[in-house]
Amino acid sequence: MDKIDIGLIEKEILNQVVLEKPKKVRTKAQEIERSLNTTYRNTIFKPFVAGINEYDLIKDGDKIAVCISGGKDSMLMAMCFRQLLRHKQKNFEVVFLSMDPGYNQSNKEQVQRNLDLFEIEATIFNANIFEVTTTVDGSPCYLCARMRRGHLYNQAQQLGCNKIALGHHFDDAIETILMGILYNGRIQTMMPKIKSKNFDGIELIRPMYHVQEKAILNWVAYNDLHFIQCGCPLSEDCDDPKSSKRGEIKQLIKSLKKDNIAAPQNIFKSVYNVNLDAIIGYKIGDKQYGFLDRYDDIDSDV
């Protein structure tokens, strides 16, 4: 695959910064994007490009729907895509897509303010997902996520896109690993790309896979940005780390990191280093296998 040359991009960025007029007046959007070239080049933009290269997320001819939810992660992803387009190393198109699943008026206005601030022209559509999920008994989160994705796939397909890009990052991936182990008894993670089963020719990609949430929060604070925290009408306190299972896992990882600074990276690497000779059972597609299926073919280590 043809990889994006980050070294060439960095040379272009350096030349651009050197040649800039010191007193050039920039818009807020230009200042925000410029911070990806300077202060956050190593912690955000380079990991963004690294994820695209490692997982072969963008190909020439792609038309990608960059999905903007209204939160910090997806808006940063949109800015990274815009920055990548400027360097023209891949021949691809981008459309910015924003879904309103039933936000209250305050959240609607915040999303629009940020689109204006970032100078992003997005296709906005209504889905009214909250009308359905708020009537479901128990936790509606799984249904909400499924419905959101289905609406995004459908809208992207109507716009002629072959991919949708979501803003899930490194921390989302490792939290998913631990949630699967502790709450579902299985080892799996949030994959960097997935082919849709229900929408032919559409693929989901996660270009922020190597970007850590700490860097995103620093970028938000540096640029004095404000985003919607949580649009769900059932969630009373989105900032409470104990208000969800994912919040609890986030606190657990934070605690583990105090004793072992490498804990997050090791959780991430664990799904790269699965040893099938030391696994009781595993699945490939819908088929279940056990270690006894291969037992006679495994060499003893004694």
Backbone bond lengths (Angstrom), bond angles and torsions (degrees), N, CA, C in turn:
res aa  C-N    CA-C-N  psi(-1)  N-CA   C-N-CA  omega(-1)  CA-C   N-CA-C  phi
1 M - - - 1.466 - - 1.520 109.47 -
2 D 1.328 117.25 149.03 1.464 121.72 176.61 1.511 109.25 -82.34
3 K 1.346 115.51 115.46 1.458 120.05 -177.88 1.526 110.97 -88.87
4 I 1.323 114.85 155.25 1.466 120.87 174.36 1.521 108.02 -74.76
5 D 1.311 117.22 128.89 1.462 122.12 -178.28 1.525 109.44 -85.18
6 I 1.339 116.63 96.58 1.462 120.05 -177.99 1.520 111.45 -66.90
7 G 1.345 116.30 -29.41 1.467 119.67 178.12 1.513 111.21 -63.42
8 L 1.330 116.33 -43.04 1.461 120.85 178.54 1.521 110.65 -65.10
9 I 1.329 116.47 -40.40 1.461 120.43 177.97 1.525 109.96 -61.50
10 E 1.341 116.93 -42.88 1.463 120.15 -179.06 1.526 111.36 -63.87
11 K 1.318 117.16 -36.04 1.470 119.78 176.83 1.521 110.12 -65.08
12 E 1.325 116.50 -42.20 1.464 120.76 178.11 1.526 110.93 -62.58
13 I 1.340 115.33 -42.33 1.466 120.19 179.62 1.520 110.43 -63.23
14 L 1.356 116.40 -44.85 1.461 120.68 -179.01 1.521 110.79 -61.24
15 N 1.335 116.44 -44.37 1.469 119.95 178.40 1.522 111.03 -62.31
16 Q 1.329 115.53 -39.65 1.465 120.28 -179.70 1.523 110.49 -63.89
17 V 1.346 117.03 -45.22 1.463 121.09 -178.82 1.521 111.12 -65.61
18 V 1.349 116.68 -41.50 1.464 121.16 -178.91 1.523 111.32 -64.94
19 L 1.332 116.29 -38.88 1.463 120.66 -175.70 1.522 113.84 -83.45
20 E 1.342 116.85 -9.07 1.464 119.55 -179.28 1.522 111.15 -64.83
21 K 1.306 115.25 142.77 1.453 120.15 174.39 1.524 108.97 -73.48
22 P 1.339 118.21 130.51 1.468 121.62 -174.89 1.527 114.31 -54.08
23 K 1.308 117.66 -36.03 1.459 120.36 -174.88 1.528 112.31 -105.08
24 K 1.319 116.04 22.59 1.455 119.53 179.81 1.521 110.45 -62.31
25 V 1.325 116.52 131.48 1.458 121.45 179.60 1.530 108.24 -86.24
26 R 1.339 115.83 123.81 1.451 120.76 -178.42 1.524 109.48 -116.71
27 T 1.326 115.42 153.77 1.457 119.61 172.10 1.524 108.01 -75.22
28 K 1.323 115.77 166.28 1.465 119.80 177.76 1.523 110.28 -60.08
29 A 1.320 117.19 -40.69 1.461 121.20 179.48 1.524 110.93 -61.33
30 Q 1.332 116.81 -41.43 1.468 120.70 178.35 1.522 111.25 -65.52
31 E 1.326 117.01 -37.96 1.466 120.67 177.98 1.537 110.64 -65.30
32 I 1.334 115.55 -41.61 1.461 120.22 -179.79 1.521 110.24 -63.98
33 E 1.328 115.94 -45.95 1.462 119.50 -179.79 1.529 110.79 -67.11
34 R 1.318 116.53 -36.22 1.465 120.09 179.37 1.521 111.16 -62.56
35 S 1.339 117.08 -32.11 1.462 119.48 179.76 1.525 111.82 -63.37
36 L 1.340 117.23 -23.34 1.466 120.84 175.64 1.522 111.14 -73.95
37 N 1.331 117.14 -22.54 1.465 121.75 177.38 1.519 112.14 -85.24
38 T 1.318 116.16 -22.54 1.462 119.83 -172.37 1.531 110.86 -116.23
39 T 1.313 116.99 -88.53 1.462 122.14 -173.62 1.522 113.55 -58.49
40 Y 1.321 117.55 -38.42 1.470 120.73 -173.78 1.527 113.39 -114.10
41 R 1.321 116.02 23.71 1.469 119.52 177.70 1.535 111.37 -63.64
42 N 1.329 116.82 -44.88 1.471 120.60 -175.82 1.520 113.55 -78.71
43 T 1.332 117.40 -30.67 1.470 119.31 -174.52 1.526 113.71 -97.30
44 I 1.340 116.61 -17.43 1.471 118.99 -179.98 1.529 112.36 -122.85
45 F 1.325 117.64 -60.41 1.464 118.55 -170.86 1.528 112.58 -68.39
46 K 1.335 117.54 -42.38 1.468 119.35 178.58 1.526 112.11 -64.43
47 P 1.360 119.87 -44.42 1.470 119.16 174.99 1.530 112.69 -62.45
48 F 1.332 116.98 -34.09 1.463 121.71 176.40 1.528 110.25 -59.63
49 V 1.319 116.27 -48.93 1.469 121.03 179.13 1.522 110.54 -66.73
50 A 1.349 116.55 -38.04 1.469 120.32 -179.95 1.522 111.44 -60.75
51 G 1.324 117.03 -40.98 1.460 120.46 178.37 1.519 112.01 -64.90
52 I 1.331 116.05 -41.04 1.467 120.41 178.47 1.518 110.29 -61.79
53 N 1.343 116.78 -43.24 1.461 120.87 -179.80 1.527 112.13 -68.44
54 E 1.335 116.95 -47.60 1.459 120.44 -174.68 1.520 112.37 -62.03
55 Y 1.321 116.74 -40.24 1.457 120.34 -174.51 1.525 113.20 -103.47
56 D 1.347 116.86 6.89 1.470 122.00 177.05 1.531 110.29 53.04
57 L 1.327 116.06 57.02 1.468 121.20 -172.13 1.520 114.16 -84.45
58 I 1.341 117.17 -24.77 1.459 120.08 -177.55 1.521 109.55 -125.08
59 K 1.323 115.97 131.94 1.463 121.95 176.49 1.523 109.61 -123.26
60 D 1.320 116.00 155.75 1.457 119.65 175.84 1.521 109.45 -57.60
61 G 1.320 115.25 135.83 1.458 120.71 179.57 1.515 114.47 93.90
62 D 1.325 117.85 -7.54 1.462 120.51 179.04 1.531 111.27 -65.59
63 K 1.315 114.62 147.63 1.462 121.78 167.97 1.523 105.75 -124.01
64 I 1.323 115.87 111.82 1.460 121.93 -168.89 1.517 111.44 -109.79
65 A 1.329 115.43 127.91 1.463 121.01 172.65 1.522 107.48 -88.16
66 V 1.321 116.35 107.62 1.466 121.76 178.53 1.522 107.02 -85.95
67 C 1.331 115.99 110.63 1.462 121.39 -170.27 1.525 111.69 -87.81
68 I 1.327 116.11 121.92 1.466 122.68 -177.44 1.520 108.88 -109.78
69 S 1.332 115.46 112.82 1.465 120.50 -177.13 1.522 112.66 -86.05
70 G 1.332 115.81 -23.92 1.461 120.05 -174.81 1.510 111.95 114.02
71 G 1.348 116.33 -7.77 1.459 121.16 177.79 1.515 111.80 -93.55
72 K 1.325 115.82 175.90 1.462 122.42 -175.43 1.527 113.17 -64.90
73 D 1.336 117.13 -39.07 1.459 121.15 -172.65 1.525 111.80 -66.71
74 S 1.316 116.45 -47.96 1.464 119.59 -177.29 1.525 111.73 -70.35
75 M 1.343 116.99 -33.36 1.461 118.50 178.75 1.522 110.96 -70.19
76 L 1.334 116.61 -38.46 1.465 119.64 174.97 1.521 110.09 -62.66
77 M 1.319 117.17 -42.95 1.464 120.79 178.36 1.525 110.53 -57.44
78 A 1.331 116.72 -41.63 1.463 120.53 179.32 1.525 110.94 -60.48
79 M 1.339 116.21 -41.41 1.465 120.10 179.62 1.526 111.20 -67.81
80 C 1.327 116.86 -37.30 1.472 120.48 177.88 1.524 110.47 -65.09
81 F 1.327 117.14 -39.62 1.453 120.32 177.21 1.522 110.86 -63.93
82 R 1.320 115.18 -42.25 1.466 118.11 -179.76 1.523 110.63 -63.52
83 Q 1.335 115.85 -38.84 1.454 120.61 177.59 1.529 110.62 -64.48
84 L 1.329 116.51 -42.21 1.461 120.89 -179.61 1.529 111.15 -64.15
85 L 1.322 116.48 -39.21 1.460 120.51 179.39 1.531 111.80 -61.20
86 R 1.312 116.33 -32.32 1.461 120.22 -178.19 1.524 111.90 -63.99
87 H 1.327 117.24 -28.00 1.461 120.73 -175.60 1.526 113.00 -90.42
88 K 1.336 117.13 -10.40 1.474 123.26 168.03 1.528 113.78 52.74
89 Q 1.333 117.20 41.02 1.464 119.45 176.82 1.522 112.19 -89.25
90 K 1.308 116.23 -15.03 1.459 121.96 175.41 1.519 108.12 -127.81
91 N 1.327 115.68 144.77 1.461 121.04 178.58 1.525 108.75 -95.01
92 F 1.345 115.80 85.79 1.458 120.40 -178.59 1.524 110.05 -141.37
93 E 1.334 115.11 161.37 1.461 121.55 178.35 1.525 110.32 -112.83
94 V 1.319 114.63 156.84 1.464 121.03 177.70 1.520 109.28 -133.06
95 V 1.327 115.80 136.80 1.456 120.72 166.52 1.531 106.80 -123.65
96 F 1.313 116.47 140.34 1.451 121.04 179.94 1.527 108.73 -94.47
97 L 1.324 114.90 127.22 1.458 121.12 -172.22 1.520 109.77 -124.81
98 S 1.322 117.10 125.32 1.465 121.30 -178.40 1.528 109.64 -126.57
99 M 1.326 115.70 122.95 1.458 120.94 179.98 1.522 110.67 -103.14
100 D 1.313 116.05 134.69 1.463 122.00 172.53 1.525 107.57 -102.20
101 P 1.351 117.59 103.65 1.464 120.00 -177.09 1.522 113.35 -81.70
102 G 1.344 115.54 3.12 1.464 120.07 -177.96 1.508 111.95 124.04
103 Y 1.335 116.68 32.97 1.461 121.59 -179.95 1.528 111.40 -60.90
104 N 1.331 115.60 152.38 1.466 118.86 172.59 1.526 108.98 -72.02
105 Q 1.310 116.90 170.92 1.463 120.79 -173.75 1.520 112.53 -61.21
106 S 1.326 116.76 -38.21 1.460 121.03 -179.87 1.525 111.29 -61.19
107 N 1.341 116.57 -44.59 1.463 120.09 179.60 1.520 111.97 -69.06
108 K 1.331 116.89 -37.74 1.469 120.56 176.60 1.530 109.82 -57.28
109 E 1.332 115.43 -46.09 1.462 120.35 -177.40 1.524 111.40 -67.19
110 Q 1.342 117.33 -36.34 1.461 120.62 179.73 1.529 110.99 -66.98
111 V 1.325 116.24 -41.58 1.460 120.02 177.85 1.523 110.32 -60.59
112 Q 1.339 116.91 -45.48 1.463 120.49 -179.04 1.521 111.40 -66.29
113 R 1.344 116.94 -38.67 1.470 119.69 177.65 1.524 110.94 -59.38
114 N 1.336 116.36 -41.85 1.462 119.23 -179.00 1.522 112.27 -70.95
115 L 1.318 117.37 -36.85 1.461 119.08 175.31 1.524 110.46 -60.86
116 D 1.317 116.02 -40.94 1.471 120.31 177.43 1.525 110.81 -67.37
117 L 1.327 116.63 -43.68 1.465 121.43 -178.76 1.520 111.11 -61.63
118 F 1.319 116.33 -42.77 1.465 121.50 -178.07 1.530 112.35 -83.42
119 E 1.335 116.37 -1.51 1.464 122.55 179.74 1.525 111.01 57.34
120 I 1.326 114.90 45.88 1.464 121.97 179.84 1.522 109.67 -109.67
121 E 1.324 115.95 125.81 1.454 121.60 174.13 1.524 107.61 -94.11
122 A 1.304 116.41 111.37 1.460 121.07 -175.81 1.520 111.23 -116.85
123 T 1.317 114.84 149.02 1.462 121.22 170.19 1.528 106.96 -82.61
124 I 1.332 116.88 116.21 1.463 121.65 -177.85 1.530 108.48 -107.34
125 F 1.332 115.62 132.27 1.470 118.63 177.58 1.521 109.66 -137.44
126 N 1.323 115.40 153.55 1.467 122.16 -179.36 1.524 110.23 -97.59
127 A 1.342 115.24 141.70 1.464 119.62 -179.95 1.527 112.75 -124.35
128 N 1.346 117.99 -21.38 1.475 122.33 179.48 1.532 113.09 54.19
129 I 1.302 115.73 37.39 1.469 121.34 -178.58 1.528 111.26 -66.48
130 F 1.319 117.08 -37.72 1.466 120.40 -177.30 1.528 112.14 -61.76
131 E 1.331 117.23 -28.38 1.466 120.45 178.31 1.527 110.59 -61.10
132 V 1.338 115.87 -32.87 1.463 120.87 -178.95 1.524 110.84 -85.68
133 T 1.329 116.92 -49.49 1.465 120.34 -171.74 1.528 113.41 -69.65
134 T 1.313 117.71 -27.23 1.474 119.30 -179.87 1.520 112.39 -72.95
135 T 1.325 117.67 -9.85 1.467 120.49 179.22 1.529 111.95 -99.77
136 V 1.338 116.80 0.37 1.466 121.14 -177.20 1.525 110.18 -84.52
137 D 1.333 117.14 136.95 1.458 121.33 176.26 1.528 109.45 -71.97
138 G 1.331 115.72 146.69 1.462 120.10 179.72 1.522 111.00 75.21
139 S 1.337 115.74 -154.35 1.460 120.69 -178.18 1.525 110.94 -80.00
140 P 1.342 117.58 123.51 1.462 120.29 -178.89 1.528 112.40 -91.91
141 C 1.343 117.56 2.31 1.469 121.17 -170.52 1.531 113.09 -60.10
142 Y 1.341 116.74 -43.47 1.462 120.13 -178.21 1.531 110.30 -63.25
143 L 1.339 115.90 -46.25 1.466 120.29 179.87 1.517 110.45 -62.61
144 C 1.332 116.64 -41.72 1.461 121.50 -179.38 1.526 110.38 -60.59
145 A 1.344 116.20 -46.30 1.466 120.64 -179.36 1.523 111.03 -62.87
146 R 1.338 116.43 -42.17 1.467 120.58 179.81 1.530 111.25 -63.88
147 M 1.336 115.77 -43.41 1.459 119.85 -178.98 1.530 110.88 -67.21
148 R 1.319 116.38 -42.14 1.471 119.97 178.20 1.522 110.67 -56.75
149 R 1.338 114.64 -48.24 1.456 119.01 -177.13 1.530 110.95 -64.08
150 G 1.319 116.76 -41.89 1.458 120.23 179.53 1.528 112.00 -60.41
151 H 1.335 116.12 -43.17 1.466 119.89 178.54 1.532 111.28 -64.96
152 L 1.347 116.61 -39.15 1.464 119.96 179.43 1.527 111.11 -66.58
153 Y 1.335 116.63 -43.53 1.463 119.97 176.84 1.519 110.32 -57.83
154 N 1.324 116.18 -47.27 1.459 121.22 -176.67 1.527 111.49 -62.45
155 Q 1.328 115.45 -45.93 1.467 119.40 -179.05 1.526 111.00 -66.57
156 A 1.324 116.59 -40.40 1.469 120.80 179.39 1.526 110.37 -62.84
157 Q 1.321 115.79 -40.72 1.459 120.35 179.22 1.522 110.52 -62.86
158 Q 1.335 116.59 -40.93 1.463 120.55 178.77 1.524 111.81 -63.76
159 L 1.345 116.30 -29.00 1.466 121.21 179.88 1.529 112.26 -86.60
160 G 1.339 116.14 2.86 1.462 119.88 178.26 1.514 114.39 81.11
161 C 1.329 117.45 19.26 1.463 121.41 -179.22 1.530 110.40 -87.69
162 N 1.323 115.65 150.31 1.463 120.54 174.74 1.521 112.32 -108.47
163 K 1.348 116.77 -3.69 1.460 120.65 178.83 1.528 109.73 -144.75
164 I 1.355 114.98 149.22 1.459 119.97 167.28 1.523 107.27 -118.77
165 A 1.317 116.90 139.94 1.460 122.49 179.98 1.522 109.30 -110.63
166 L 1.327 116.83 126.02 1.456 122.72 177.30 1.530 109.97 -110.89
167 G 1.330 116.35 155.87 1.461 121.61 -171.39 1.516 116.01 -91.64
168 H 1.332 119.04 20.23 1.470 119.86 178.22 1.520 110.34 -63.09
169 H 1.340 115.94 139.85 1.464 120.80 -173.97 1.528 111.46 -119.47
170 F 1.330 115.47 -173.56 1.469 123.59 -176.91 1.526 112.03 -53.18
171 D 1.326 116.69 -46.87 1.465 120.46 -177.66 1.525 111.43 -65.16
172 D 1.331 117.20 -36.46 1.466 120.27 176.07 1.529 110.14 -60.16
173 A 1.336 116.35 -39.91 1.462 120.74 -177.70 1.526 111.35 -66.03
174 I 1.339 117.56 -46.98 1.471 118.53 -176.85 1.529 111.06 -72.99
175 E 1.326 117.57 -31.48 1.464 119.75 175.53 1.532 110.44 -64.73
176 T 1.324 116.44 -37.50 1.463 120.63 178.87 1.522 110.95 -65.07
177 I 1.329 116.93 -37.48 1.469 120.59 177.82 1.518 110.45 -60.01
178 L 1.341 116.73 -50.08 1.468 120.25 -178.02 1.523 111.78 -69.04
179 M 1.313 117.81 -37.01 1.473 120.23 177.55 1.524 110.70 -61.78
180 G 1.325 115.76 -40.23 1.455 119.36 178.90 1.518 111.99 -63.24
181 I 1.335 116.54 -41.25 1.465 121.06 -179.24 1.524 110.83 -69.15
182 L 1.331 116.72 -49.73 1.468 120.83 -171.02 1.523 113.56 -79.26
183 Y 1.334 117.62 -33.12 1.464 119.29 -173.86 1.534 114.26 -108.88
184 N 1.351 116.16 -19.54 1.464 118.54 -177.93 1.526 113.78 -122.88
185 G 1.336 117.08 -5.27 1.454 120.30 178.80 1.511 113.89 63.37
186 R 1.343 117.03 39.01 1.463 120.22 178.91 1.522 110.20 -147.99
187 I 1.326 115.37 153.88 1.458 121.21 179.74 1.528 108.48 -104.98
188 Q 1.307 115.51 113.62 1.459 121.39 176.77 1.519 107.91 -162.53
189 T 1.316 115.96 167.31 1.452 118.95 178.53 1.527 110.48 -138.86
190 M 1.305 114.68 177.75 1.462 123.07 176.48 1.529 106.43 -81.47
191 M 1.326 117.44 109.36 1.458 120.87 -172.00 1.535 112.18 -71.96
192 P 1.343 117.44 148.37 1.470 120.42 -179.81 1.521 113.65 -69.00
193 K 1.328 117.23 -22.11 1.466 119.30 172.97 1.520 109.35 -154.90
194 I 1.339 115.49 148.45 1.462 122.23 -176.56 1.529 108.54 -144.58
195 K 1.326 116.87 137.09 1.462 121.09 173.46 1.524 108.82 -84.68
196 S 1.302 116.74 134.21 1.457 120.54 179.08 1.522 110.53 -70.14
197 K 1.339 115.55 137.14 1.462 120.51 177.30 1.527 112.05 -84.89
198 N 1.324 115.87 -24.69 1.467 120.26 -173.04 1.518 114.37 -106.54
199 F 1.343 116.30 -13.29 1.469 120.00 -179.08 1.527 108.00 -125.14
200 D 1.313 115.86 101.23 1.462 121.56 -175.72 1.527 111.39 -57.53
201 G 1.326 114.19 133.10 1.457 119.44 174.81 1.508 115.33 79.94
202 I 1.344 118.00 5.32 1.463 121.01 -179.98 1.527 109.39 -108.93
203 E 1.324 114.90 135.43 1.462 121.57 -179.62 1.528 109.47 -126.75
204 L 1.319 116.41 140.27 1.460 121.81 175.51 1.525 108.33 -96.00
205 I 1.332 117.39 132.17 1.467 121.04 177.11 1.527 109.79 -126.37
206 R 1.350 114.93 152.28 1.464 121.26 179.54 1.540 108.79 -126.91
207 P 1.338 117.45 84.79 1.466 120.96 -175.20 1.538 114.43 -69.63
208 M 1.341 117.40 -14.10 1.471 120.60 -178.04 1.532 112.06 -89.73
209 Y 1.311 117.27 13.62 1.460 123.47 -170.34 1.525 113.88 -56.06
210 H 1.339 117.45 -30.86 1.466 120.80 -178.72 1.534 112.76 -101.90
211 V 1.320 117.27 3.50 1.477 120.78 -179.06 1.522 109.28 -91.03
212 Q 1.333 116.99 125.92 1.459 120.93 -178.01 1.532 110.84 -86.18
213 E 1.327 114.82 146.41 1.468 120.20 -176.01 1.532 111.63 -62.30
214 K 1.318 117.72 -32.94 1.464 120.30 179.29 1.527 110.57 -57.86
215 A 1.321 116.36 -42.15 1.469 120.31 179.28 1.523 110.61 -65.25
216 I 1.329 116.55 -38.13 1.467 120.44 179.19 1.522 110.38 -64.41
217 L 1.336 116.51 -45.18 1.467 120.60 179.19 1.522 111.27 -62.49
218 N 1.327 116.74 -38.10 1.473 120.47 177.54 1.523 110.86 -65.09
219 W 1.334 115.97 -40.26 1.472 121.36 178.48 1.526 110.37 -63.32
220 V 1.324 116.65 -41.58 1.472 121.57 178.64 1.524 110.60 -61.52
221 A 1.340 116.10 -47.32 1.463 120.67 -178.98 1.528 111.30 -66.15
222 Y 1.317 116.76 -41.88 1.471 122.35 -178.79 1.529 111.37 -58.66
223 N 1.338 115.81 -39.90 1.466 120.80 -177.51 1.528 113.26 -96.27
224 D 1.352 116.59 4.37 1.468 122.64 178.52 1.531 110.72 52.80
225 L 1.329 114.70 57.40 1.463 120.94 -176.89 1.523 110.98 -103.68
226 H 1.317 115.81 157.80 1.467 121.45 -178.48 1.531 109.17 -138.41
227 F 1.330 115.40 130.84 1.455 120.76 -176.82 1.522 109.92 -131.74
228 I 1.332 116.15 165.75 1.457 118.01 173.85 1.526 107.38 -69.80
229 Q 1.332 116.46 138.55 1.456 121.34 -177.80 1.519 111.57 -86.67
230 C 1.310 115.53 -38.60 1.466 119.63 -177.53 1.526 108.00 -163.72
231 G 1.306 115.91 127.20 1.455 118.31 -178.30 1.511 113.87 -96.77
232 C 1.333 117.11 -6.09 1.458 120.28 -174.64 1.524 111.49 -69.38
233 P 1.314 118.78 125.53 1.471 121.42 -179.37 1.529 113.06 -71.63
234 L 1.338 117.78 -12.15 1.464 120.53 179.87 1.517 112.99 -90.33
235 S 1.332 116.49 -12.61 1.459 120.32 -177.02 1.526 109.57 -94.87
236 E 1.332 115.89 115.74 1.461 120.33 -176.11 1.526 112.42 -81.41
237 D 1.330 117.15 -33.42 1.460 119.67 -177.14 1.517 109.35 -139.21
238 C 1.316 116.15 93.00 1.457 120.84 -176.19 1.522 112.68 -72.25
239 D 1.333 117.91 -18.47 1.451 120.87 -179.21 1.524 112.56 -87.65
240 D 1.320 117.92 -8.98 1.460 121.39 179.15 1.520 109.37 -77.27
241 P 1.368 118.55 115.87 1.456 120.81 -177.00 1.520 113.60 -62.90
242 K 1.336 117.80 -16.27 1.458 120.79 -179.78 1.527 112.65 -98.25
243 S 1.341 116.41 8.05 1.461 119.80 -175.61 1.526 112.60 -80.10
244 S 1.330 117.85 -6.45 1.460 121.12 179.25 1.515 109.56 -152.60
245 K 1.330 116.13 162.79 1.460 120.86 176.70 1.521 110.87 -62.98
246 R 1.326 116.47 -39.06 1.465 119.13 178.36 1.525 110.40 -64.34
247 G 1.333 116.85 -37.13 1.461 120.20 177.04 1.520 111.37 -63.29
248 E 1.325 116.75 -39.36 1.463 120.81 178.07 1.530 110.83 -64.63
249 I 1.329 116.54 -41.55 1.465 121.10 178.98 1.527 110.64 -65.40
250 K 1.328 115.78 -38.32 1.471 120.35 177.67 1.527 110.29 -59.67
251 Q 1.336 116.95 -42.34 1.461 121.34 178.31 1.524 110.66 -67.83
252 L 1.330 117.96 -36.73 1.461 121.61 178.55 1.529 110.51 -62.97
253 I 1.318 117.08 -45.08 1.470 120.66 179.08 1.519 110.87 -63.55
254 K 1.322 116.15 -39.65 1.462 120.53 177.51 1.520 110.58 -60.73
255 S 1.338 116.52 -40.42 1.459 121.37 178.67 1.529 111.21 -67.31
256 L 1.330 116.70 -43.14 1.466 120.96 179.35 1.522 111.29 -61.85
257 K 1.329 115.35 -36.02 1.465 120.55 -177.16 1.526 112.01 -66.87
258 K 1.343 117.23 -25.26 1.471 120.17 179.08 1.518 111.11 -63.27
259 D 1.332 116.70 -36.28 1.463 121.02 -179.48 1.520 112.55 -92.89
260 N 1.326 116.64 -23.90 1.465 120.89 -178.06 1.515 108.75 -143.88
261 I 1.321 116.82 101.06 1.460 121.85 -175.31 1.526 111.59 -61.04
262 A 1.341 116.53 -23.87 1.466 120.49 -178.05 1.520 113.06 -89.01
263 A 1.335 117.77 1.56 1.468 120.72 -175.77 1.536 113.41 -54.01
264 P 1.341 120.30 -49.03 1.469 119.71 -179.83 1.531 112.51 -59.42
265 Q 1.338 116.62 -44.59 1.461 119.97 179.67 1.522 111.55 -64.70
266 N 1.337 116.89 -37.11 1.460 120.09 179.77 1.529 111.65 -68.83
267 I 1.338 116.39 -36.13 1.469 119.72 175.09 1.531 109.01 -61.22
268 F 1.320 116.08 -44.97 1.461 121.78 -179.94 1.528 110.91 -62.00
269 K 1.347 116.92 -45.37 1.466 121.23 -177.72 1.522 112.74 -68.66
270 S 1.331 117.11 -21.22 1.460 120.17 -176.44 1.520 112.55 -60.45
271 V 1.343 117.67 -32.23 1.464 119.71 -179.55 1.531 111.88 -85.58
272 Y 1.335 116.58 -1.97 1.460 121.69 171.94 1.535 110.60 -93.14
273 N 1.334 116.50 -19.29 1.464 121.07 -170.44 1.520 112.81 -122.97
274 V 1.329 117.49 43.03 1.460 121.89 179.26 1.535 109.04 -75.06
275 N 1.320 116.10 121.65 1.463 122.00 -179.95 1.529 108.48 -98.52
276 L 1.327 117.42 104.50 1.458 120.74 -176.37 1.530 112.64 -65.29
277 D 1.355 116.89 -20.77 1.461 119.46 176.89 1.527 111.62 -73.26
278 A 1.316 117.19 -12.38 1.464 121.03 -178.75 1.527 111.19 -122.59
279 I 1.323 115.70 28.02 1.460 122.23 178.70 1.532 108.82 -119.77
280 I 1.332 117.28 131.31 1.460 120.85 -178.67 1.524 111.68 -66.48
281 G 1.333 116.13 -42.30 1.453 120.55 179.87 1.507 111.16 -151.73
282 Y 1.317 116.83 158.56 1.457 120.86 179.12 1.529 108.70 -156.46
283 K 1.341 115.02 163.97 1.458 120.71 -179.71 1.520 110.14 -122.14
284 I 1.312 115.45 144.55 1.457 122.12 168.49 1.524 105.62 -127.48
285 G 1.323 115.95 111.28 1.461 119.81 -172.76 1.517 109.07 65.95
286 D 1.313 117.11 -128.32 1.463 121.19 179.87 1.526 112.62 -96.02
287 K 1.326 117.34 0.51 1.466 120.83 -175.48 1.523 111.50 -96.05
288 Q 1.313 115.57 131.72 1.469 122.38 -179.27 1.523 110.15 -97.57
289 Y 1.335 115.92 135.41 1.460 122.24 177.02 1.523 109.09 -122.99
290 G 1.338 115.88 155.03 1.456 121.68 175.63 1.514 110.36 -126.14
291 F 1.328 117.23 164.00 1.462 120.08 -176.49 1.534 111.75 -64.97
292 L 1.329 117.19 -24.02 1.466 120.03 178.89 1.532 111.95 -67.46
293 D 1.346 116.63 -24.33 1.461 120.18 178.53 1.526 111.59 -63.41
294 R 1.325 116.76 -26.49 1.459 121.54 -177.37 1.531 112.19 -117.58
295 Y 1.322 116.77 3.41 1.468 121.16 -169.04 1.528 112.88 -56.95
296 D 1.322 117.74 -44.23 1.475 120.50 -177.31 1.508 113.34 -69.67
297 D 1.338 116.93 -15.96 1.459 120.44 -179.13 1.528 113.07 -97.06
298 I 1.348 116.01 -4.65 1.460 120.22 -177.38 1.516 109.50 -91.62
299 D 1.337 117.15 128.64 1.464 121.70 177.26 1.522 110.11 -72.14
300 S 1.323 116.73 138.67 1.449 121.14 177.69 1.521 110.48 -70.45
301 D 1.351 116.89 146.18 1.459 120.23 177.12 1.527 111.44 -98.51
302 V 1.334 117.03 9.83 1.462 120.72 -179.94 1.524 110.28 -90.47
